[in-house]
Amino acid sequence: MRKQKLVMLVSVLFLGTFMAIGQGKVKKLAFKKGEVLDILLFEGKPELPKFFPKYKETAFAFALKTGYQPQPLLSVLETTQGGYQPSTFVFGKWTNLSSRKKFLNEILKEVPDFHEQRRAMWSSFYLAYYEMQKDVSLEIDENKVYVATAYWQDGTTEFNTFKKEWLKKVKDNKGKVILELTDAKSSVGYMYKPDYVALIEWRDRSAFDNFLKENEEMGDVGIENVNQFVIQ
């Protein structure tokens, strides 16, 4: 409940007039080839409402000017694997890779205290972004269960075997892969570069729990690290 309230607060602060975008029972997202998809994971501090108005007027305004397009905000209901426990999972979108890099390269010139502002509001903030190689559309239906899993491989060839078996177990348990991402990029200070990210749709929690039990029995051969979140 606390996380849901925090995400709603961030939605009001973060999106402002964009609040209506995809905040109903079904959140719709669409990315065209060449656009950039952001994944932002963060945990807010109690001081966030106090400092966010300035951030919105400075850093967020520059992001919009540079080519950022807000997307629906999602809450992390539970961390099911890994030690990182953010409260918010955000998809963002940029016009193209050049616009994403322009923001990263010029933000300190436009907003000199950019990093200080972020540290004042968020206790943790991680970023991964991806240049889309094809058109992708997806929906997040609040009546279903969605799980985002990020894997870091250990540098051996075992991960490919692990992933093949992992995806088979997803299918066998009636999970639906609605998004797969590789080749993550990030930025200094916010580094989050998993080798593989998958967003899976489950018809209900029991289906996911059955899969999770089998997933945990697979062990960690080929895996250096994993984060897994139930999101909504």
C-alpha positions as CSV (number, residue, x, y, z in Angstrom):
1,M,0.0,0.0,0.0
2,R,2.8,2.4,0.8
3,K,4.4,1.8,-2.5
4,Q,1.2,2.3,-4.4
5,K,0.6,5.6,-2.6
6,L,4.2,6.7,-3.4
7,V,3.7,5.8,-7.1
8,M,0.5,7.8,-7.2
9,L,2.2,10.8,-5.6
10,V,5.1,10.5,-8.1
11,S,2.5,10.3,-11.0
12,V,0.9,13.5,-9.9
13,L,4.2,15.3,-9.5
14,F,6.0,13.7,-12.4
15,L,3.4,13.8,-15.1
16,G,1.3,16.8,-14.3
17,T,-0.9,17.4,-17.3
18,F,0.2,14.0,-18.7
19,M,-1.5,12.2,-15.8
20,A,-4.3,10.9,-18.0
21,I,-1.9,8.9,-20.2
22,G,-2.5,5.2,-19.7
23,Q,-3.5,5.5,-16.0
24,G,-6.7,3.4,-16.4
25,K,-7.2,-0.4,-16.0
26,V,-5.1,-0.9,-19.2
27,K,-1.8,1.0,-19.7
28,K,-0.8,1.1,-23.3
29,L,2.8,1.6,-24.5
30,A,4.1,1.8,-28.1
31,F,7.7,2.2,-29.4
32,K,8.7,2.6,-33.0
33,K,11.9,1.4,-34.5
34,G,14.7,3.9,-33.8
35,E,13.0,5.4,-30.7
36,V,14.7,4.9,-27.3
37,L,13.0,3.0,-24.4
38,D,14.1,4.0,-20.9
39,I,13.7,1.8,-17.8
40,L,14.0,3.8,-14.7
41,L,14.0,2.2,-11.2
42,F,13.9,4.4,-8.2
43,E,13.0,4.7,-4.5
44,G,11.7,8.0,-3.4
45,K,12.6,9.9,-0.2
46,P,10.0,11.5,2.1
47,E,11.4,14.9,0.9
48,L,10.4,14.2,-2.7
49,P,7.2,16.3,-2.7
50,K,9.2,19.3,-1.4
51,F,11.9,19.2,-4.0
52,F,10.1,17.9,-7.1
53,P,8.5,21.1,-8.3
54,K,12.0,22.6,-9.0
55,Y,13.1,19.4,-10.7
56,K,10.0,19.5,-12.9
57,E,10.6,23.1,-13.9
58,T,14.3,22.5,-14.7
59,A,15.5,18.9,-15.5
60,F,12.1,17.5,-16.5
61,A,11.4,20.6,-18.7
62,F,14.7,20.2,-20.5
63,A,13.9,16.5,-21.0
64,L,10.6,17.3,-22.7
65,K,12.3,20.0,-24.8
66,T,15.0,17.4,-25.9
67,G,12.6,14.7,-26.9
68,Y,11.4,12.9,-23.9
69,Q,7.8,11.5,-23.9
70,P,6.3,10.5,-20.6
71,Q,4.8,7.0,-20.3
72,P,2.6,5.4,-17.7
73,L,4.2,4.9,-14.3
74,L,4.2,1.5,-12.7
75,S,4.6,0.4,-9.1
76,V,6.9,-2.4,-8.0
77,L,4.5,-4.6,-5.9
78,E,7.2,-7.1,-4.8
79,T,10.8,-8.0,-5.4
80,T,10.8,-11.8,-6.0
81,Q,14.5,-12.3,-6.8
82,G,17.6,-10.1,-6.0
83,G,18.2,-7.7,-3.2
84,Y,17.2,-4.4,-4.9
85,Q,13.7,-3.2,-3.9
86,P,12.7,-0.1,-5.7
87,S,9.1,1.2,-5.4
88,T,8.7,2.5,-8.9
89,F,9.3,1.1,-12.4
90,V,9.1,3.7,-15.2
91,F,9.1,3.3,-18.9
92,G,10.2,6.4,-20.8
93,K,10.5,7.2,-24.5
94,W,12.8,9.4,-26.5
95,T,12.6,10.5,-30.1
96,N,15.8,8.7,-31.0
97,L,19.3,7.9,-29.7
98,S,20.6,11.4,-30.5
99,S,17.9,13.0,-28.3
100,R,18.7,10.6,-25.4
101,K,22.4,11.4,-25.7
102,K,21.8,15.1,-26.0
103,F,20.0,15.1,-22.6
104,L,22.8,13.2,-21.0
105,N,25.5,15.4,-22.5
106,E,23.9,18.8,-21.9
107,I,21.9,18.4,-18.7
108,L,24.6,19.8,-16.4
109,K,25.0,22.8,-18.6
110,E,21.3,23.5,-18.4
111,V,20.8,22.3,-14.8
112,P,24.1,22.5,-12.9
113,D,22.6,21.0,-9.7
114,F,20.9,18.1,-11.6
115,H,22.5,15.3,-9.6
116,E,22.1,17.1,-6.3
117,Q,18.4,17.5,-7.0
118,R,18.0,13.8,-7.7
119,R,19.9,12.8,-4.6
120,A,17.6,15.0,-2.5
121,M,14.5,13.2,-3.8
122,W,15.5,9.6,-4.4
123,S,17.5,7.2,-2.2
124,S,18.2,5.1,-5.3
125,F,17.9,5.8,-9.0
126,Y,19.0,3.4,-11.8
127,L,18.7,3.8,-15.6
128,A,18.9,1.5,-18.6
129,Y,18.0,2.6,-22.1
130,Y,17.6,0.8,-25.3
131,E,17.4,1.8,-29.0
132,M,14.5,-0.1,-30.4
133,Q,15.3,-2.4,-33.3
134,K,11.6,-2.9,-34.3
135,D,8.2,-1.6,-33.6
136,V,6.8,-2.8,-30.2
137,S,3.4,-2.3,-28.7
138,L,2.3,-3.7,-25.3
139,E,-0.4,-3.4,-22.7
140,I,-0.4,-3.7,-19.0
141,D,-3.8,-4.9,-17.7
142,E,-4.3,-4.5,-14.0
143,N,-6.3,-7.8,-14.0
144,K,-3.2,-9.8,-14.9
145,V,0.2,-10.2,-13.4
146,Y,3.4,-8.7,-14.9
147,V,6.9,-9.7,-13.9
148,A,10.0,-7.9,-15.1
149,T,13.2,-10.0,-14.9
150,A,16.8,-8.7,-15.5
151,Y,19.7,-11.1,-15.8
152,W,23.4,-10.4,-15.9
153,Q,25.4,-13.3,-17.3
154,D,28.7,-14.5,-15.8
155,G,30.8,-14.3,-19.0
156,T,30.5,-18.0,-19.8
157,T,28.5,-19.6,-22.6
158,E,26.2,-21.2,-20.0
159,F,23.7,-18.3,-20.0
160,N,22.3,-19.1,-23.4
161,T,21.4,-22.6,-22.3
162,F,19.9,-21.2,-19.1
163,K,17.8,-18.6,-21.0
164,K,16.5,-21.2,-23.5
165,E,15.3,-23.4,-20.6
166,W,14.0,-20.4,-18.7
167,L,11.8,-19.3,-21.7
168,K,10.6,-22.9,-22.1
169,K,9.4,-22.9,-18.4
170,V,7.7,-19.6,-19.0
171,K,5.8,-21.1,-22.0
172,D,5.1,-24.3,-20.2
173,N,3.5,-22.4,-17.3
174,K,1.4,-20.3,-19.7
175,G,3.4,-17.1,-19.4
176,K,3.5,-14.7,-22.3
177,V,6.7,-12.8,-23.2
178,I,5.5,-9.3,-24.2
179,L,8.9,-7.6,-24.2
180,E,12.6,-8.6,-24.5
181,L,15.5,-6.2,-24.3
182,T,19.2,-6.6,-24.8
183,D,22.2,-4.3,-25.4
184,A,21.4,-2.0,-22.5
185,K,23.1,1.4,-22.3
186,S,23.3,3.5,-19.1
187,S,25.0,6.6,-17.6
188,V,27.6,7.3,-15.0
189,G,26.1,7.5,-11.6
190,Y,22.9,5.6,-12.5
191,M,24.5,2.5,-14.0
192,Y,22.1,-0.4,-14.7
193,K,23.1,-2.7,-17.6
194,P,21.6,-6.1,-17.4
195,D,22.4,-8.4,-20.3
196,Y,18.8,-9.5,-20.8
197,V,15.4,-8.1,-19.7
198,A,12.1,-9.8,-20.2
199,L,8.6,-8.7,-19.3
200,I,6.2,-11.6,-18.8
201,E,2.4,-11.5,-18.6
202,W,0.8,-14.1,-16.4
203,R,-3.0,-14.8,-16.2
204,D,-2.8,-14.8,-12.4
205,R,-0.4,-15.0,-9.4
206,S,-0.6,-18.8,-9.0
207,A,0.7,-19.3,-12.5
208,F,3.6,-17.1,-11.8
209,D,4.3,-18.7,-8.4
210,N,4.4,-22.2,-10.1
211,F,6.9,-20.8,-12.6
212,L,9.0,-19.1,-9.9
213,K,9.4,-22.4,-8.0
214,E,10.7,-24.1,-11.1
215,N,12.9,-21.1,-11.9
216,E,14.5,-21.2,-8.5
217,E,15.2,-24.9,-8.9
218,M,17.2,-24.2,-12.1
219,G,20.1,-22.8,-10.0
220,D,22.4,-20.0,-11.1
221,V,24.8,-21.6,-13.6
222,G,25.6,-18.8,-16.1
223,I,24.1,-16.1,-13.9
224,E,26.1,-13.3,-12.3
225,N,23.1,-11.4,-10.9
226,V,19.3,-11.2,-11.2
227,N,16.6,-8.7,-10.3
228,Q,12.9,-9.7,-10.6
229,F,9.9,-7.5,-9.8
230,V,6.2,-7.9,-9.9
231,I,4.9,-4.7,-11.4
232,Q,1.5,-3.0,-12.0
